[in-house]
Amino acid sequence: MAKRFIDSGIFDSADFRHLKCEYKLFWFYLLTKVNHAGIWINPDFELAEFQLGVKLDKKTIMQQFGSDIEIIKEKHLYLKKFVQFQYGELNPNVKAHLSVIKLLDKHKI
């Protein structure tokens, strides 16, 4: 089971505070679904809606999170700030970091 750091001040952020509840929930879902490099491989929005019990709109997701999410290889989602927040500066001499570096290279990030 992967563990993730989370910013304890997230609810103080005006951007987050102004999101509708379903998109706040989706953000936490996304943080738990991405791999350790911050990439959600082949996103399944239908499954996300089922598991969260909410209706999501992909266009709204990109409007709300567009500065934090990048579409890569036309089908995967990448959380741009994930790696920096979770690991800080990546060091290839650290095995956990090397794995992340390899995934980022594989996806040309």
Backbone as CSV, one residue per row, in Angstrom:
resi,resn,N_x,N_y,N_z,CA_x,CA_y,CA_z,C_x,C_y,C_z
1,MET,0.848,-1.174,0.000,0.000,0.000,0.000,0.897,1.242,0.000
2,ALA,0.709,2.097,-0.982,1.479,3.333,-1.080,0.998,4.346,-0.055
3,LYS,1.929,5.107,0.450,1.597,6.175,1.385,1.978,7.491,0.726
4,ARG,1.226,8.537,1.011,1.458,9.839,0.410,1.511,10.909,1.485
5,PHE,2.419,11.882,1.273,2.411,13.078,2.103,1.248,13.946,1.626
6,ILE,0.689,14.707,2.528,-0.374,15.641,2.156,-0.123,16.958,2.886
7,ASP,-0.406,18.044,2.217,-0.215,19.370,2.790,-1.332,19.648,3.785
8,SER,-0.973,19.836,5.034,-1.989,20.067,6.072,-2.703,21.411,5.899
9,GLY,-2.174,22.283,5.050,-2.804,23.575,4.817,-3.682,23.596,3.568
10,ILE,-3.968,22.423,3.021,-4.722,22.363,1.764,-6.071,23.074,1.850
11,PHE,-6.724,22.990,2.997,-8.043,23.617,3.128,-7.949,25.133,3.317
12,ASP,-6.742,25.639,3.525,-6.538,27.084,3.626,-6.330,27.727,2.255
13,SER,-6.057,26.895,1.249,-5.825,27.400,-0.102,-7.130,27.879,-0.723
14,ALA,-7.132,29.118,-1.227,-8.349,29.661,-1.845,-8.759,28.834,-3.056
15,ASP,-7.784,28.381,-3.843,-8.105,27.565,-5.018,-8.842,26.294,-4.615
16,PHE,-8.347,25.630,-3.585,-8.981,24.391,-3.132,-10.322,24.683,-2.472
17,ARG,-10.353,25.726,-1.679,-11.564,26.091,-0.941,-12.739,26.369,-1.860
18,HIS,-12.474,26.898,-3.046,-13.545,27.254,-3.970,-14.007,26.104,-4.859
19,LEU,-13.364,24.955,-4.748,-13.798,23.794,-5.529,-15.110,23.238,-4.981
20,LYS,-15.914,22.677,-5.856,-17.096,21.940,-5.412,-16.607,20.683,-4.700
21,CYS,-17.433,20.163,-3.801,-17.051,19.006,-2.984,-16.573,17.828,-3.822
22,GLU,-17.261,17.549,-4.943,-16.882,16.385,-5.744,-15.477,16.520,-6.326
23,TYR,-15.027,17.752,-6.580,-13.684,17.940,-7.132,-12.624,17.958,-6.036
24,LYS,-12.988,18.364,-4.839,-12.080,18.202,-3.699,-11.846,16.705,-3.461
25,LEU,-12.923,15.966,-3.456,-12.839,14.523,-3.259,-12.025,13.875,-4.374
26,PHE,-12.261,14.313,-5.609,-11.518,13.759,-6.735,-10.024,14.026,-6.595
27,TRP,-9.648,15.207,-6.088,-8.226,15.518,-5.921,-7.563,14.514,-4.979
28,PHE,-8.218,14.186,-3.877,-7.656,13.198,-2.954,-7.621,11.811,-3.601
29,TYR,-8.650,11.502,-4.364,-8.680,10.234,-5.110,-7.478,10.170,-6.057
30,LEU,-7.254,11.235,-6.786,-6.161,11.296,-7.734,-4.816,11.106,-7.040
31,LEU,-4.638,11.738,-5.904,-3.385,11.579,-5.156,-3.124,10.135,-4.766
32,THR,-4.192,9.374,-4.557,-4.006,7.973,-4.155,-3.927,7.031,-5.347
33,LYS,-4.390,7.459,-6.515,-4.389,6.592,-7.695,-3.123,6.702,-8.542
34,VAL,-2.421,7.826,-8.457,-1.205,7.973,-9.259,-0.124,7.025,-8.749
35,ASN,0.781,6.648,-9.654,1.907,5.821,-9.227,2.907,6.692,-8.470
36,HIS,4.018,6.113,-8.071,4.970,6.848,-7.239,5.722,7.947,-7.997
37,ALA,5.470,8.077,-9.302,6.022,9.184,-10.083,4.958,10.246,-10.363
38,GLY,3.754,10.061,-9.825,2.696,11.044,-10.008,1.917,10.886,-11.298
39,ILE,1.943,9.690,-11.882,1.271,9.440,-13.156,0.091,8.499,-12.937
40,TRP,-1.074,8.898,-13.430,-2.259,8.030,-13.419,-2.326,7.405,-14.799
41,ILE,-1.964,6.142,-14.860,-1.914,5.404,-16.117,-3.332,5.009,-16.525
42,ASN,-3.693,5.337,-17.752,-5.014,5.000,-18.294,-6.137,5.337,-17.314
43,PRO,-6.340,6.607,-17.041,-7.369,7.010,-16.078,-8.738,6.415,-16.405
44,ASP,-9.382,5.911,-15.382,-10.719,5.340,-15.540,-11.683,6.225,-14.751
45,PHE,-12.216,7.228,-15.434,-13.110,8.183,-14.778,-14.431,7.536,-14.384
46,GLU,-14.861,6.554,-15.150,-16.100,5.841,-14.805,-15.935,5.123,-13.471
47,LEU,-14.787,4.472,-13.279,-14.514,3.806,-12.009,-14.398,4.827,-10.875
48,ALA,-13.750,5.957,-11.167,-13.619,7.014,-10.149,-14.992,7.493,-9.701
49,GLU,-15.882,7.720,-10.666,-17.236,8.155,-10.320,-17.945,7.117,-9.469
50,PHE,-17.789,5.850,-9.827,-18.431,4.773,-9.069,-17.870,4.712,-7.653
51,GLN,-16.554,4.737,-7.538,-15.922,4.611,-6.226,-16.174,5.825,-5.342
52,LEU,-16.256,7.006,-5.946,-16.487,8.230,-5.173,-17.967,8.516,-4.953
53,GLY,-18.814,7.942,-5.796,-20.248,8.196,-5.669,-20.642,9.587,-6.124
54,VAL,-19.881,10.140,-7.089,-20.167,11.474,-7.618,-20.064,11.457,-9.136
55,LYS,-20.638,12.458,-9.770,-20.532,12.640,-11.207,-19.390,13.602,-11.472
56,LEU,-18.473,13.210,-12.380,-17.329,14.050,-12.717,-17.385,14.433,-14.190
57,ASP,-16.850,15.585,-14.490,-16.779,16.053,-15.863,-15.308,16.290,-16.197
58,LYS,-14.776,15.585,-17.216,-13.352,15.705,-17.561,-12.970,17.138,-17.920
59,LYS,-13.846,17.825,-18.620,-13.559,19.210,-19.006,-13.425,20.093,-17.760
60,THR,-14.320,19.895,-16.800,-14.259,20.662,-15.557,-13.002,20.309,-14.766
61,ILE,-12.635,19.042,-14.774,-11.406,18.628,-14.088,-10.218,19.387,-14.650
62,MET,-10.118,19.453,-15.974,-8.986,20.142,-16.591,-9.057,21.657,-16.342
63,GLN,-10.262,22.212,-16.264,-10.388,23.636,-15.952,-9.956,23.907,-14.515
64,GLN,-10.386,23.047,-13.601,-10.086,23.235,-12.178,-8.623,22.951,-11.847
65,PHE,-8.059,21.913,-12.466,-6.718,21.453,-12.093,-5.697,21.584,-13.216
66,GLY,-6.057,22.296,-14.279,-5.202,22.381,-15.461,-3.778,22.818,-15.199
67,SER,-3.575,23.680,-14.219,-2.210,24.121,-13.931,-1.427,23.073,-13.134
68,ASP,-2.116,22.105,-12.565,-1.464,21.079,-11.757,-1.401,19.713,-12.438
69,ILE,-2.186,19.549,-13.505,-2.271,18.270,-14.206,-1.841,18.456,-15.651
70,GLU,-1.093,17.490,-16.147,-0.697,17.500,-17.555,-1.124,16.176,-18.176
71,ILE,-1.656,16.235,-19.378,-1.992,15.012,-20.105,-0.733,14.596,-20.853
72,ILE,-0.303,13.363,-20.625,0.882,12.855,-21.319,0.503,11.640,-22.153
73,LYS,1.186,11.489,-23.243,0.928,10.389,-24.181,-0.549,10.291,-24.529
74,GLU,-1.227,11.429,-24.523,-2.630,11.555,-24.906,-3.609,10.718,-24.089
75,LYS,-3.140,10.067,-23.024,-4.078,9.256,-22.252,-3.782,9.178,-20.760
76,HIS,-2.593,9.543,-20.346,-2.240,9.470,-18.933,-2.287,10.869,-18.323
77,LEU,-2.509,10.929,-17.022,-2.474,12.213,-16.313,-1.233,12.259,-15.426
78,TYR,-0.569,13.387,-15.439,0.629,13.581,-14.633,0.412,14.770,-13.699
79,LEU,0.626,14.541,-12.416,0.547,15.619,-11.423,1.906,16.310,-11.386
80,LYS,1.962,17.520,-11.899,3.226,18.219,-12.109,4.035,18.463,-10.832
81,LYS,3.371,18.712,-9.717,4.082,19.053,-8.477,4.259,17.849,-7.542
82,PHE,3.769,16.686,-7.970,3.761,15.504,-7.105,5.170,15.093,-6.663
83,VAL,6.078,14.940,-7.615,7.418,14.433,-7.310,8.155,15.385,-6.376
84,GLN,8.127,16.667,-6.691,8.812,17.650,-5.844,8.251,17.637,-4.430
85,PHE,6.930,17.546,-4.306,6.308,17.553,-2.981,6.610,16.266,-2.216
86,GLN,6.533,15.123,-2.878,6.711,13.839,-2.205,8.174,13.514,-1.878
87,TYR,9.097,13.918,-2.760,10.495,13.492,-2.621,11.498,14.624,-2.487
88,GLY,11.129,15.831,-2.875,12.116,16.900,-2.947,12.973,16.700,-4.186
89,GLU,14.231,17.057,-4.110,15.144,16.898,-5.240,15.465,15.410,-5.430
90,LEU,15.232,14.916,-6.643,15.492,13.497,-6.911,16.992,13.239,-6.992
91,ASN,17.399,12.126,-6.395,18.801,11.726,-6.373,18.893,10.307,-6.932
92,PRO,19.581,10.099,-8.055,19.660,8.761,-8.657,20.369,7.729,-7.779
93,ASN,21.052,8.190,-6.730,21.718,7.255,-5.817,20.771,6.678,-4.772
94,VAL,19.561,7.216,-4.709,18.535,6.711,-3.784,17.629,5.786,-4.580
95,LYS,17.537,4.510,-4.153,16.793,3.524,-4.943,15.354,3.930,-5.224
96,ALA,14.659,4.463,-4.259,13.272,4.892,-4.469,13.210,6.016,-5.498
97,HIS,14.177,6.902,-5.472,14.218,8.004,-6.428,14.555,7.500,-7.826
98,LEU,15.459,6.537,-7.911,15.863,6.002,-9.209,14.669,5.417,-9.947
99,SER,13.815,4.741,-9.231,12.607,4.180,-9.825,11.719,5.280,-10.387
100,VAL,11.581,6.373,-9.666,10.786,7.515,-10.118,11.433,8.134,-11.353
101,ILE,12.735,8.316,-11.310,13.471,8.894,-12.442,13.261,8.051,-13.696
102,LYS,13.326,6.738,-13.557,13.132,5.846,-14.709,11.721,5.991,-15.282
103,LEU,10.711,6.088,-14.413,9.336,6.275,-14.894,9.170,7.619,-15.605
104,LEU,9.754,8.662,-15.045,9.656,9.982,-15.670,10.348,9.972,-17.035
105,ASP,11.506,9.327,-17.111,12.216,9.215,-18.393,11.398,8.413,-19.398
106,LYS,10.814,7.326,-18.944,10.006,6.473,-19.822,8.850,7.259,-20.460
107,HIS,8.269,8.144,-19.683,7.129,8.934,-20.170,7.559,10.300,-20.706
108,LYS,8.886,10.490,-20.828,9.459,11.731,-21.375,9.005,12.980,-20.598
109,ILE,9.042,12.873,-19.301,8.677,13.986,-18.429,9.967,14.577,-17.857
